[in-house]
Amino acid sequence: MNLKQLAAQKALEFVESDMVLGIGSGSTTACFVDLLGEKIASGRLRNVVGIPTSEVVARQACGLGIPLGALGEHPAIDLAVDGADEVDAQLDLIKGLGRALLREKVVEVHARRFVVIVDESKLVPRLGTKGALPVEIIKFEATAHIRWLGSLGCRAELWLEEDGAPIVTDNGNYLARCWFEDGIPDAYQLAQQLAYRPGIVEHGLFLGMASQVIVAGEEGIRILEARP
């Protein structure tokens, strides 16, 4: 198994029959969904209902016979499992490079327990040091939103497909990417600035949300716990 599969396999140990399960998006979570489907098909897990965070993961889950539901039917989620693009020492996260950050946050904020699965390359001393922070914006006056994001001490640009067309999320919005040269100085302050700006729909800072982070490395698995 590769490191992503090892982390996913460990997360599967937390899943029990009769659970409502938030299912994240991205390559690491795709490994988890495959393993979950196998365990349900074998009868070792029963009455599990998944709430997907993207159309892609919904199609994957349906193809594996994983029953799906919605928050309207299941307002409390027992466990959410998802990957992350960056994890700092406080278990704050950057997520969303899988293009599903808004739905991920909507689902995972309802979870009693949120378990993150990563390989050790995703651990960082400061958020924003390895890659971009994704931000979901409305299509109307997108250039103006990009310009404003660039005033926050970062290099901001509209995220484009290979053919040059803007990426459109499952929610019909655009995505921006923001690069901070030395990382994000104060993630909580930045999250507040983004939250109050018209035209900014959501951002990839998942702060104070993770319960545990499963880290797969060359020396094995370790589990990081959120501080009380």
N, C-alpha and C positions, 0 to 999 in steps of 0.2 A: 504493500500500500504506500502511496505517497503521503506527504504530511497533511494535506487537506482531507484525505480519506481517513487518516488516523484521528484527526480532530472530530470529524463527523461521526465516526464510529463511537467515540467516547460520549458525545452528546446524546446518541441514541440510548445510552444506558439510563438517561434521565426520563425517558418517555415511558409512560405506563398506560395500560388499557383505561378506557373511559375518559381520556384527557381531551381537552380542547387545546389545539396546538397552533401557535402562530408560526408560519413557515416563511422564512426570509428568502431573499433573492441573491443571485450571484453564484460563482463557480464553486465555492466551498459548500454553500448550502445545497447546491445541486447534488453533491455527493451524499449529503445527509438525506435528501429526499429519496434518492435511489435506495439507500439502506432502509429507510422507513418503509418504502413500498414493499421491499422484500420481506420485512418482518411482519407486515400486515398480511401479505399474501400467504405466509406460512402459518398464520393463525396464532403466532406468538403475541401479537397485539390485537386487541379487539375494541370496537366502538371508539376509535380515535377519529376526531373531526379536525381537519386542517383548515386554517384561515390563511389563504395565500396573500403575498404582498406584491405580486405582479402577475400580469397575464401569462408571462413565460412560465413561471413556477406553477401557476394554475393548470396549464396544459401538461406540464411534466407530471404533476400529481394525478391528474385525471387519467393519464396514460398508464399509470402504475396502480390504479384502482384505489387511491387514497380518497376517502370521502371528504368533501369540502363543504364549508359553511361560511357564514358571514357574521360580523359583529352584531348586526341587528337581531340575530337568533341566539348568539352566544356572547353576551356583553363582557363576560369575564373569561380571560384566557389563562389556562393553567401554566403553560410554558410556551415561550417563544424562543426559537433557535434561528440565529442568523450569523453571517460573517461580518467582517469589518475591514476597512482599508487601512486604518491606523488605530492603535490602542496605546494610551499613555499609562503612566504608573497609577493614576487615579481611576483607571478603567473608563475614562472618557474616550469617546470614539469619533472617528470620521468614517462615515458610510455614504454610499450613494454612487460610487463609480460603476455599479451595476445598473444605474439609471432608475432606481425604484425607491429613492429615499423618502418621498412623501408617504407612500403607502406603507413602507416599512415602519416609519415612525407612528403612523396612525394605529397600526396593529400592535406594535410592541409597547406602546404606552399603556395598553390595556392588559398587559401580561403581569401575572403575579410574580413570575420569575422569568428573567430574560438572560439566556445563555448565549454567549458569543463564541464562535469557533474560528480560530485563525492558526496560521503557521507562525513561527517565531519571527519571520521577516516583517510582520506587521506591527511589532512592538517598537514604539518610538519614545524618545525623551520628551518631546513636545509635539502636539498635534500640528499638522501642516508641514512637517519637515521632510516627508518623503514624496508627497504628491499634492494634487490639487484638492481643494474643498469644492464639492459640487453644490450648486445652488439652483433650485427650481424657480423659474420666473415666468410671468405671463407673457404671451406673445405681443400684446399691445405695447408699443414703444420699447421693444426689447433693447434697442441700442442705448436708450436712456438708462435702463437698469444696469446694463453692463458698465456704462460710464460711471454710475454711482458706485458700483462695487469696486471699481478701480480706484476710488478715492479712499478706500479703507486700508491702504497700505499694501495692496497686493496687485498682481497683474491679472486682470480679469478678461475673459474672452467667451464668446458664445461657443458652445460645444457643437461641433459639426460632424456629420457622417462622412464617410470616405468620399462620397460624391459631392461634398460641399454643402449639402442641405442641412439645416439645423436639426438636431436630434429632437424628437417630439416624444414626451413621456406618455405613459398609459393614461395620464390625466389631461392630455392635450396641451401641455405647456412645453416651454423650452428649458434647456439646462445651460447654466454657465459653469465655468471652472475658474477657480481663483487660486493663484499660486502666491504663497508668502515666502519671501526669500530666506528668512531665518525661522520659519514656523510662525504660528499664531501666538502673539504675546499674551493675550487674555481671551481664551475661548468663550468664557461666560459673557464677557462684555460684548464680544462680536456677535454672539447668538442673540443678545438683546437688541443690538442695533439692527440686525437682519429681521428680527421678529416685528419691529415697528415700522418697517419701510414698505409703503404701498408698492405693489408690483412684485415683491419678493414673496413667493408662495411658501417655500420651506427651504431649509438648509441641511447640510449633511453633518452637523455637529449633534451628536447623540450624547448628551451630558447628564451624568448621574442616573443613567437608565440601566446599565448592565448589572446583573446580579453576580455573574461569574463569567470568566473568560477561560476557555479551554485553549491552551497553547500547545501545538504539536511542534517538536523540535527533533534534531538529530539524536538527542539523548533521551527522548521519550516524551510523555505527556505530563504537563503540569496544569493545575487549575488555580487561577488567580481569583480571589474573593473580594467583592466590594467591601469597603470599610463601612462600619455602622454609622 
